[in-house]
Amino acid sequence: LLAKQPDKYKRIIITTPVIEADEKLGFLPGTVEEKLAPYTYSSMYLFEKILGKQKVERMVERGHIHIMALAYLRGVNIDNSVLICEEFQNTTPRQAKTLLTRIGENSKFILNGDYSQSDRYKNHKECGLFFSMDRLKDIPQIGIFEFADSDIVRNPIISIILKRFNGDVEIL
């Protein structure tokens, strides 16, 4: 991404709401980046899988990949960047508004989440993902894509697991 269009995007910013999945890790020592590492692991893992661990490490060292706390984005304009926010279903509507109003020049935001995997809300209509999609769905400059179970490209067993968890009948 960065090598092909160096003048358009200068960095990739990874952020996520810091919400634990039904367990508490307690105090995490270290820098903000080190504290956020467990929460941004999935994004970094995918980058390493695609680009290789050494290239990703170099990109982090050079500031081309930057991990940023969602809580510290207030007052920041994100320019010339691709921002990825994982687990957007765990944002509050206020966090979603704060994040979405950080879009600067030549930037692209990728926000992803799954209502059924919220660790904060029982009613998905209360979360920042629903709030954002509901209010922004008719703006032509904003693309919204909703995946179906049939779009799963990981292990095929996941589709069967999801059907079982969702109460659908699946004959093996």
C-alpha positions in Angstrom: 0.0 0.0 0.0 2.6 2.5 1.1 5.2 1.4 -1.5 2.8 1.8 -4.4 1.4 5.2 -3.5 4.1 7.0 -1.4 2.7 10.4 -2.0 -0.9 9.6 -1.1 -0.6 7.7 2.2 2.3 8.2 4.6 1.3 5.8 7.3 -1.2 3.2 8.6 -2.7 4.0 12.0 -4.2 1.1 14.0 -6.6 1.8 16.8 -9.2 0.0 18.7 -11.4 0.5 21.7 -9.8 -1.1 24.8 -12.5 -3.6 25.8 -11.7 -7.1 27.1 -13.7 -10.1 26.0 -15.3 -11.4 29.2 -12.0 -11.3 31.2 -9.9 -8.7 32.9 -6.2 -8.5 32.2 -5.5 -6.0 34.9 -2.7 -3.4 34.8 -0.4 -3.8 31.8 3.1 -2.3 32.2 4.9 -0.4 29.5 4.4 2.3 26.9 1.0 3.1 25.4 2.0 1.0 22.4 2.9 -1.9 24.6 -0.3 -1.7 26.5 -2.3 -1.6 23.3 -0.4 -4.5 21.7 -2.8 -7.2 22.9 -5.8 -5.3 21.5 -4.2 -4.6 18.1 -2.6 -8.0 17.8 -5.1 -9.2 15.1 -4.2 -6.3 12.8 -0.4 -6.7 13.3 -0.7 -10.4 12.8 -2.4 -9.9 9.4 0.2 -7.4 8.3 3.0 -9.9 9.3 1.2 -12.7 7.5 0.9 -10.6 4.3 4.2 -8.6 4.4 6.4 -10.6 6.7 7.5 -9.9 10.2 10.8 -8.1 9.3 9.1 -5.7 6.9 6.4 -4.9 9.4 9.0 -4.3 12.1 10.8 -1.9 9.8 7.6 -0.1 8.9 6.9 0.4 12.7 10.4 1.6 13.3 10.1 4.2 10.5 6.7 5.3 11.6 4.8 3.9 8.6 2.7 1.8 10.9 1.6 3.5 14.1 -0.6 2.2 16.9 -2.7 4.9 18.5 -5.0 4.8 21.5 -8.6 5.7 20.6 -8.8 7.7 23.8 -6.0 10.0 22.6 -7.4 10.9 19.2 -9.3 14.0 20.3 -7.9 17.1 18.6 -5.9 15.2 16.0 -6.4 15.5 12.3 -5.5 12.3 10.5 -3.8 13.3 7.2 -2.2 11.2 4.4 -3.0 8.0 6.3 -5.1 4.8 6.3 -6.6 4.3 9.7 -7.9 0.9 10.7 -10.2 0.6 13.7 -10.8 -3.0 14.7 -13.7 -4.1 16.9 -15.8 -1.0 16.1 -18.8 -2.7 17.7 -17.2 -2.0 21.1 -17.1 1.8 20.6 -19.6 4.1 22.2 -21.5 6.5 19.9 -19.3 9.3 21.4 -16.1 7.5 20.6 -17.4 6.8 17.1 -18.1 10.5 16.6 -14.7 11.5 17.9 -13.0 9.0 15.6 -15.0 9.9 12.5 -14.4 13.6 13.0 -10.6 13.0 12.8 -10.6 12.4 9.0 -8.1 14.8 7.4 -6.8 15.3 3.9 -6.0 12.3 1.8 -7.1 9.8 4.4 -9.1 6.6 4.4 -10.7 5.1 7.5 -11.5 1.4 7.7 -13.8 0.6 10.6 -14.9 -3.0 11.1 -16.9 -4.8 13.6 -19.5 -7.5 14.3 -22.6 -6.7 16.3 -22.8 -10.3 17.6 -19.3 -10.0 19.1 -19.8 -6.9 21.2 -18.1 -7.0 24.6 -19.8 -3.8 25.7 -23.4 -3.9 24.5 -26.2 -6.5 24.7 -28.3 -4.4 22.3 -26.3 -3.7 19.2 -28.3 -0.6 18.5 -26.5 1.1 21.4 -23.0 0.7 19.9 -20.9 3.1 17.9 -20.9 0.8 14.9 -24.7 0.9 14.6 -24.8 4.6 15.5 -22.4 5.4 12.7 -23.9 3.1 10.0 -27.4 4.4 10.8 -26.5 8.1 10.5 -24.0 7.9 7.6 -25.6 5.3 5.3 -26.8 7.7 2.7 -23.6 9.8 2.3 -22.2 8.9 -1.2 -18.5 9.5 0.0 -18.9 6.8 2.6 -18.9 3.1 1.7 -20.6 0.6 3.9 -20.2 -3.1 3.2 -21.9 -5.8 5.3 -20.5 -9.3 5.1 -22.7 -12.4 5.3 -21.7 -15.8 6.8 -21.1 -17.0 3.2 -18.3 -14.4 2.8 -16.1 -16.1 5.4 -12.8 -17.0 3.8 -11.1 -18.5 6.8 -11.6 -22.2 7.7 -15.0 -23.4 6.4 -15.8 -24.8 9.8 -16.4 -21.2 11.0 -19.6 -20.9 8.9 -20.9 -24.1 10.5 -20.0 -22.8 14.0 -21.7 -19.5 13.4 -24.8 -21.2 12.2 -24.9 -23.3 15.4 -24.3 -20.4 17.7 -27.0 -18.4 15.9 -29.5 -21.2 16.2 -29.6 -22.1 12.5 -29.8 -25.8 11.7 -26.8 -27.3 9.8 -26.5 -30.9 8.8 -22.9 -32.1 8.8 
